[in-house]
Amino acid sequence: MKQKKDSHMSGMSLPGNTLIFHGQRILKIFRDKDGKLAHKISKLPFDFPINPVILIYPLIDVFFGLLFWLSRQDIVIEQTIVIYTFDNTLLGMIAEDIMYLGLAVAFLYFYYLILKNTFLELSPWHGLEHKLIQAAYENDLENAENHSRIAEECGSTYFLTIMITFVTYFSVSYFIFGMDIPVGLLTATMINMLIENKLFHKQNTLGIRLGIWLQEHYLTTEPPKDLMIYGKQAMTEFMGEI
């Protein structure tokens, strides 16, 4: 027996914890300061029709808007910038290009190491989130470990939409309106995702396939046994089945 349509669940996972939203309630499963598994059930003061976490996007855009406004003010800051450049000979230009290329590679590699560690810590919690939600929908929390860690409703299946939105928004805002700070980008992305979710997400097979591939290779892994056992207990309490 599946959950009623009005009892929709959604989740969000971060390195070290996962959040599951169900109506006005939130379940947080995490490790405490001593490294022990713990959970907390709380209640939202208002009944949101969407995951309230995404409301942070407009707030970030307000911040970007302030930055853009300040960047257009007639504020003169005296400063001295020293930039090392090579001479204008062919050899000098090649050496300069190699230097910048090396800096770019070093930056990307450093960024990759940060993301790699983040994904390694995030992926079991993300897998737990998907298993618990799918098991709850099927009223089968006792066998939650047998459910898939892959979900077609995961935010990663909107990644293609997000990238298209980013490229289009940057192109229009910068080349047409001259906005060097992307004011409204996250809000536009959020609106596009909500429209897709309501109208045609199931038909976006390319985006879903990309999201599933990302989940299979980077974003989710099978949660360890202790996390799975504790997660089942916490989710059962959350769903009011004990």
VENVENVEN-V646109 format. One record per helix or strand of 2 or more residues. SS is the DSSP state (helix for helix, strand for strand). FROM is the first residue (numbers start at 0). TO is the last residue. If there is no record, write none. Layout:
# VENVENVEN-V646109
SS & FROM & TO
SS & FROM & TO
This chain:
# VENVENVEN-V646109
helix & 4 & 6
strand & 8 & 13
strand & 16 & 21
strand & 24 & 30
strand & 36 & 42
helix & 51 & 70
helix & 89 & 136
helix & 140 & 145
helix & 154 & 175
helix & 184 & 198
helix & 200 & 202
helix & 204 & 218
helix & 224 & 237
